[in-house]
Amino acid sequence: MSEFRKKQTLIGTVISAKMEKTVNVRVIREIPHPIYRKRIKKYKNYLAHIGSVSASEGDIVKITSIKPISKMKRWLVSKVLKQSINIG
């Protein structure tokens, strides 16, 4: 049997890339309201470390869980799925 645990992955949008080697990623999930069953968007922000991948603001990225790097960073940007287009 495999001794390795499958790492958790999330997909989100980079909302801030002003820090060095760190980006702020917003992950949105839709859940139904418990009574009315209307779809509600809930979101959470994660601080993710940038290794060899370069991500800018507006990019859609895939982040994976890693061991804690600092007080708030427990995620790593593993892949840029879609680059943002800057107009102007």
N, C-alpha and C positions, 0 to 999 in steps of 0.2 A: 504494500500500500504506500501511497505517496505521503510523505511527512510534511509537505508544504501546504500552507493554507492559501486559498485563493484570495487575492487582494481585492478589496472593495473598489469599484470604479464608479465615478459620477461624470455627467456631462453638463457643462455650464458655460456661461458667457463671462469673459473678462470685463470687469467694470472699472478696474483701476490697475494701472501698471506704472505708478509713480515711484515705487520703491525699487531698490536694487535687489535682484534675484528673487523677488516676491511679486506675485500678482494676487488680486482679490477677485475671486470667481463666485458668481451668483448662480446657484442651482435652483431651478424652478420645477415644482412637481404639482400635478393637478390631482385633487382628491374630491370625492363627492361629499356634499354636505350631509351630515348624519340624518337629518329629517327631510329636507327638501330635495335632496339628490342632485342639486345643481353643482356643476364642476367649479371648484374654487382653486385659485392658484395660490400656493404657498411657496415661499422662497427662503433660502438660507445662504449666507455668504461664508466662504471658506478662504483662508489664506493659503496659497500654494507656492511651493518652491519651484523656481525655474532652473532646471539643470542644463541640458544641452539644447533645449527647444527654446525658440524665441517667440514670445506671445505679446501682442500689443492689445490696446483697448478695443473692445468690440469683437474679438476673435471668439469662436466657439471651440472649447478645448475639452479634452478628456483628462480627468485627474484621478490618481490612484493613491490609496492610503499607504503611508510609510511610518516608520518610527518617528517619534517627536523630534523635531529639529530645534524648536524654541517653544515659548509659552503657548503660542497660538498656531504654529505651523505643523500640521500633521499630514499634508497632502503634497503630491508632486505632479507637475504638469507633464503628462506622458506623451501627449500628441495634440497637435493643432488640427482640428477637423475641418474648420472653415476659416479663412482669413477675412478680416474686415476690409471694406473698401472705403478709403478716405477720399471724399470728393471736395475739391477746393484747396 
